[in-house]
Amino acid sequence: QVQLVESGGGLVQAGGSLRLSCAASGRTSSQYGMGWFRQAPGKERETVATISWSGESTWYAGSAKGRFTISRDNAKNTVYLQMNSLKPEDTAVYYCALRTQTTMVWVSKANYDYWGQGTQVTVSS
């Protein structure tokens, strides 16, 4: 079993920044992909950014490009999401997810095996 714990969410004014962290523990497998997703009230969960095992390959949603940066530290089993220039429309619960036994980057939430409990990000105008 794998456990994912997110942290770093909170309330921030528009234009501000937040850094989310997600620590993985348990039977993660030797190589795994990770991603960040978000779900706003009344909307489906959407992919924000994903990263390959090596960190060399990443994918960003159009809404995240140029403002968000995904990174990972495999020594710490942790993935990060640096969010800059935040907008009220970024308000959502942010989830991290893990796909086992892969070196590739995966976009669809259906491809992920384990999920964290989520962390709330609220951006005020």
C-alpha positions as CSV (number, residue, x, y, z in Angstrom):
1,Q,0.0,0.0,0.0
2,V,1.1,3.6,-0.7
3,Q,0.3,6.7,1.4
4,L,0.4,10.2,0.0
5,V,0.2,13.2,2.2
6,E,-0.2,16.7,0.7
7,S,0.7,19.9,2.5
8,G,1.1,23.6,1.7
9,G,-2.4,24.6,0.8
10,G,-4.0,27.7,2.3
11,L,-5.5,31.1,1.6
12,V,-3.7,33.5,-0.6
13,Q,-4.5,36.8,-2.4
14,A,-4.6,36.9,-6.2
15,G,-1.1,37.3,-7.6
16,G,0.4,35.4,-4.7
17,S,2.3,32.1,-4.5
18,L,2.0,28.8,-2.8
19,R,4.2,25.7,-2.8
20,L,2.4,22.4,-2.4
21,S,4.3,19.3,-1.3
22,C,3.3,15.6,-1.4
23,A,5.2,12.9,0.4
24,A,4.9,9.3,-0.6
25,S,5.5,6.4,1.7
26,G,4.9,2.6,1.7
27,R,5.3,0.3,-1.2
28,T,5.8,2.9,-3.9
29,S,7.8,0.5,-6.3
30,S,11.3,1.4,-7.5
31,Q,10.1,3.9,-10.2
32,Y,6.8,5.8,-10.3
33,G,5.2,8.8,-11.9
34,M,3.4,11.5,-10.0
35,G,1.0,14.3,-10.7
36,W,-1.1,17.1,-9.3
37,F,-4.8,17.4,-9.9
38,R,-7.4,19.7,-8.7
39,Q,-11.2,19.8,-8.2
40,A,-13.3,22.9,-7.8
41,P,-16.8,22.7,-6.4
42,G,-19.2,21.3,-8.9
43,K,-16.5,20.5,-11.4
44,E,-14.7,17.3,-12.4
45,R,-11.2,16.6,-11.1
46,E,-8.7,17.9,-13.7
47,T,-5.0,17.3,-14.3
48,V,-2.8,20.2,-13.4
49,A,0.8,18.9,-13.9
50,T,2.5,15.6,-14.1
51,I,6.1,14.5,-13.9
52,S,8.1,11.4,-14.9
53,W,10.3,9.4,-12.6
54,S,13.5,11.2,-13.7
55,G,11.9,14.6,-13.6
56,E,13.0,15.2,-17.2
57,S,9.5,14.9,-18.6
58,T,6.6,17.1,-17.5
59,W,3.2,18.0,-18.7
60,Y,1.1,21.0,-17.8
61,A,-2.5,22.0,-18.3
62,G,-2.8,25.2,-20.4
63,S,-4.1,27.0,-17.3
64,A,-0.9,26.1,-15.4
65,K,1.7,26.8,-18.1
66,G,4.0,29.6,-17.2
67,R,2.7,29.9,-13.7
68,F,3.1,26.5,-12.1
69,T,6.2,24.3,-11.8
70,I,6.2,20.6,-10.9
71,S,9.3,19.1,-9.5
72,R,10.3,16.1,-7.5
73,D,13.0,14.9,-5.1
74,N,13.3,11.1,-5.3
75,A,15.6,10.9,-2.3
76,K,12.7,12.3,-0.2
77,N,9.9,10.6,-2.2
78,T,8.3,14.0,-2.5
79,V,6.8,15.9,-5.4
80,Y,6.2,19.7,-5.4
81,L,4.0,22.1,-7.1
82,Q,5.2,25.7,-7.1
83,M,2.2,28.0,-7.9
84,N,2.9,31.6,-8.8
85,S,0.6,34.4,-10.0
86,L,-2.4,32.7,-8.5
87,K,-5.8,33.6,-9.7
88,P,-9.2,33.1,-8.0
89,E,-10.0,30.4,-10.6
90,D,-7.2,28.4,-9.2
91,T,-9.3,27.9,-6.1
92,A,-9.8,24.1,-5.6
93,V,-8.8,21.1,-3.6
94,Y,-5.5,20.0,-4.9
95,Y,-4.6,16.3,-4.9
96,C,-1.4,14.5,-5.7
97,A,-1.4,11.0,-7.2
98,L,1.1,8.3,-8.0
99,R,1.3,5.7,-10.7
100,T,3.5,2.7,-9.9
101,Q,6.1,0.9,-12.0
102,T,6.6,3.6,-14.7
103,T,9.3,5.9,-15.9
104,M,6.9,7.8,-18.2
105,V,4.8,10.9,-17.7
106,W,1.0,10.2,-17.6
107,V,-1.7,12.8,-18.0
108,S,-5.1,11.2,-17.4
109,K,-6.2,10.8,-13.8
110,A,-7.4,7.3,-14.8
111,N,-3.8,6.2,-15.1
112,Y,-3.0,6.8,-11.4
113,D,-3.1,4.2,-8.7
114,Y,-2.9,6.1,-5.4
115,W,-4.3,9.4,-4.3
116,G,-3.7,11.8,-1.4
117,Q,-6.4,13.2,0.7
118,G,-6.2,16.7,-0.9
119,T,-5.3,20.1,0.3
120,Q,-7.4,23.2,-0.1
121,V,-6.1,26.2,-2.0
122,T,-8.2,29.3,-1.9
123,V,-7.3,32.4,-3.9
124,S,-9.1,35.6,-2.9
125,S,-9.6,38.5,-5.4
